[in-house]
């Protein structure tokens, strides 16, 4: 479904710097798979304009009539255009793209996520809820501070409601007293403690390139088979 136009219907704050933009496509539901991404085009006449055209992961289930994209807003020109966008405004998109996707037959999963890399995981978890699929899943979610946890309420609710889902938060720059989390960075010891059976799980790794490369190396050191590692590096998301 290349090149489609969608109308903004809602803006949803997630953290002080992260916001979800909910769109309704003009020509019916967008056919994407959980984990895929789209290109938002504020300069559709010049696809090579990297300042105004950016890739964004879908952060909603493909079962919905609308679709969400979620962005950590910066001082970039692209973020500026998003800030200016109000309900009723239209944006052109391209896609979907990406092969780092959930498949219904997955029964044991581990998600390793840094920061805004949580967005495709939200798409997958919403999809699981919509389809009433409840595989055994562990989410290791790393942020610098508690205030930066996007979709915290949703993750807390799913963690409480789904017997086979376990959410483990990691904080790299703080030691909160009233929030259960691990302080520090994910290393081999933490992975083996929190996901002792990681070698048999389908592992998804989403986040900044340096984080993804480091986590992939740790998973390989833990013995995770290459064919069970799916990675997506979030480049060009500024």
C-alpha positions in Angstrom: 0.0 0.0 0.0 2.6 2.6 -1.0 1.8 6.3 -0.8 -1.3 6.9 1.3 -2.8 10.0 3.0 -4.1 10.0 6.5 -5.8 12.6 8.7 -4.6 13.3 12.3 -7.4 12.5 14.7 -5.7 12.7 18.1 -2.4 13.6 19.8 -1.5 11.6 23.0 1.3 12.6 25.3 3.4 9.7 26.5 6.3 11.4 28.4 7.4 15.1 28.6 9.2 14.6 25.2 7.3 11.7 23.6 4.0 11.9 21.8 1.7 9.6 19.9 0.0 10.8 16.7 -3.1 8.9 15.7 -4.1 8.9 12.1 -7.2 7.8 10.1 -6.3 6.7 6.6 -8.4 8.1 3.8 -8.8 4.8 2.0 -9.3 2.3 4.7 -7.1 0.3 7.1 -3.4 0.2 6.4 -2.2 -3.3 5.8 0.9 -3.6 7.9 2.4 -6.3 10.2 3.3 -5.8 13.9 6.8 -4.4 14.0 6.8 -2.6 10.6 7.4 1.1 10.0 6.2 3.8 7.7 7.7 7.0 6.1 6.0 10.2 7.1 6.5 12.7 4.2 6.3 16.4 5.0 8.1 17.0 1.6 6.6 14.3 -0.6 7.9 16.0 -3.8 11.5 15.4 -2.7 11.8 12.0 -1.1 15.5 12.7 -0.5 14.7 15.5 1.9 16.0 13.8 5.1 15.1 16.9 7.2 11.3 16.6 6.5 10.8 12.9 5.7 11.4 10.4 8.4 10.7 6.7 9.2 8.4 6.0 12.1 7.4 2.7 13.5 3.7 1.8 13.8 2.9 1.9 17.5 -0.6 0.4 17.3 -2.2 -2.9 16.3 -2.8 -3.5 12.6 -6.3 -4.7 13.7 -7.4 -1.1 14.3 -9.1 1.2 11.7 -6.6 4.0 12.7 -2.8 3.7 13.1 -0.5 5.4 15.6 3.1 6.6 15.2 5.1 7.7 18.2 8.0 10.1 18.3 10.5 11.6 20.8 10.2 15.2 19.8 13.5 17.0 19.3 14.5 20.4 17.9 14.7 19.0 14.3 12.7 20.4 11.4 10.7 17.1 11.3 9.7 17.3 14.9 8.8 20.9 14.4 6.3 19.9 11.7 4.8 17.3 14.0 4.4 19.9 16.7 2.5 22.1 14.3 0.2 19.4 13.2 -3.3 19.6 14.6 -6.3 17.2 14.4 -7.8 17.4 10.9 -4.4 18.0 9.3 -3.3 15.5 6.6 0.1 13.8 6.1 1.3 11.6 3.2 2.9 8.3 4.1 4.8 5.6 2.3 5.1 1.9 3.2 4.8 -0.2 5.2 8.5 -1.3 5.4 10.5 -3.8 7.5 10.9 -7.5 8.1 11.5 -7.4 11.9 7.9 -8.5 12.5 5.8 -10.7 14.8 4.5 -14.0 13.5 1.5 -15.7 15.1 3.4 -19.0 15.5 5.9 -17.4 18.0 5.3 -19.0 21.4 8.3 -17.9 23.4 9.6 -14.3 23.0 12.1 -11.9 24.5 12.0 -8.2 23.7 15.1 -6.2 24.4 14.4 -2.5 24.0 16.0 0.9 24.5 14.1 4.2 24.7 11.8 5.0 21.8 12.5 1.5 20.4 9.5 0.4 22.4 7.1 1.6 19.6 7.1 -1.6 17.5 6.8 -3.7 20.6 3.6 -1.8 21.5 2.3 -2.6 18.1 3.0 -6.3 18.7 1.5 -6.3 22.2 -1.7 -4.6 21.1 -1.9 -7.1 18.3 -1.6 -9.9 20.7 -4.4 -8.5 22.8 -6.6 -8.0 19.8 -6.1 -11.5 18.6 -6.1 -13.0 22.1 -2.7 -14.5 21.5 -0.7 -14.8 24.7 2.7 -16.3 24.1 5.3 -16.5 26.9 7.0 -13.1 26.6 9.7 -11.2 28.6 10.3 -7.5 27.9 13.6 -5.9 29.1 13.0 -2.1 28.6 15.9 0.3 29.3 15.5 4.0 29.8 17.6 6.7 31.5 15.0 7.9 33.9 11.5 6.8 35.0 10.0 9.9 33.5 11.2 8.7 30.1 9.2 5.4 30.1 6.9 5.7 27.1 3.6 3.7 27.4 4.3 3.1 31.1 0.6 2.8 32.0 -0.1 0.3 29.2 2.9 -1.8 30.0 2.0 -1.9 33.7 -1.6 -3.0 32.9 -0.5 -5.7 30.5 2.1 -7.0 32.9 -0.7 -7.3 35.6 -3.3 -8.8 33.3 -1.3 -11.3 31.2 -0.1 -14.3 33.0 2.6 -15.0 30.5 4.0 -11.5 30.1 6.8 -10.1 32.4 8.0 -6.6 32.0 11.5 -5.8 33.5 12.4 -2.1 33.6 16.0 -0.9 33.6 17.2 2.6 34.6 20.6 3.7 33.5 20.8 7.1 35.1 18.7 6.9 38.3 17.9 4.7 41.3 14.2 5.3 42.0 13.0 4.3 45.5 9.4 3.8 44.6 9.7 2.0 41.2 10.7 -1.6 40.8 13.6 -1.7 38.3 17.2 -2.7 37.7 19.8 0.0 37.9 22.5 -0.1 35.2 23.0 -1.5 31.7 22.0 -4.8 30.4 25.0 -7.2 30.4 25.4 -11.0 30.0 24.8 -11.6 33.7 21.5 -9.6 33.7 20.3 -11.3 30.5 21.0 -14.8 31.9 19.3 -14.0 35.2 16.2 -12.4 33.7 15.8 -14.5 30.6 17.6 -17.8 31.5 16.0 -19.6 28.6 16.9 -16.9 26.0 18.6 -19.5 23.8 15.2 -21.0 22.8 13.2 -17.7 22.6 12.6 -15.5 19.5 14.5 -12.4 20.5 13.6 -8.9 19.2 16.1 -6.1 19.7 14.9 -2.5 19.0 16.7 0.8 19.7 19.6 3.1 18.8 22.3 1.5 16.6 25.0 1.3 19.3 22.6 -0.3 21.7 21.3 -2.8 19.2 24.8 -3.9 18.3 25.8 -4.3 21.9 22.7 -6.2 22.8 23.0 -8.5 19.8 26.6 -9.3 20.8 25.5 -10.1 24.4 22.7 -12.4 23.0 25.2 -14.2 20.8 27.6 -14.6 23.8 24.7 -16.1 25.7 24.2 -18.7 23.0 21.1 -17.3 21.2 20.9 -18.8 17.7 21.4 -16.3 14.9 18.1 -17.4 13.3 16.2 -16.4 16.4 17.6 -12.9 16.6 15.6 -10.1 14.9 17.0 -6.6 15.2 15.9 -3.1 14.1 18.2 -0.1 14.4 16.5 3.2 14.9 18.5 5.4 12.6 17.4 8.8 11.3 14.8 9.3 14.1 16.0 12.6 15.3 
